[in-house]
């Protein structure tokens, strides 16, 4: 029970960190927030085998997010 509550707090913090990174046009908060957002979701869904792929997925999402915020 306490683990679930803690992971929900991490999901919310990751979402806020990603939004902050999009507002500031900074890739590092988007990457950190993406990892903090995706990892607990994968845990809740039972996809433990996909957990090592969370950082590359978050990196791709942060690159796409920066390109959409700052079109060059």
WOMO-V654335 format. One record per backbone hydrogen bond with DSSP energy under -0.5 kcal/mol. NH is the residue of the N-H (numbers start at 1). CO is the residue of the C=O. If there is no record, write none. Layout:
BEGIN
nh | co
NH | CO
NH | CO
END
This chain:
BEGIN
nh | co
5 | 1
6 | 2
7 | 3
8 | 4
9 | 5
10 | 6
11 | 7
12 | 8
13 | 9
14 | 10
15 | 11
16 | 12
17 | 13
18 | 14
19 | 15
20 | 16
21 | 17
22 | 18
23 | 19
24 | 20
25 | 21
26 | 21
30 | 26
31 | 27
32 | 28
33 | 29
34 | 30
35 | 31
36 | 32
37 | 33
38 | 34
39 | 35
40 | 36
41 | 37
42 | 38
43 | 39
44 | 40
45 | 41
46 | 42
46 | 43
47 | 42
48 | 46
50 | 47
51 | 48
53 | 50
54 | 51
57 | 53
58 | 54
59 | 55
60 | 56
61 | 57
62 | 58
63 | 59
64 | 60
65 | 61
66 | 62
67 | 63
68 | 64
69 | 65
70 | 66
END
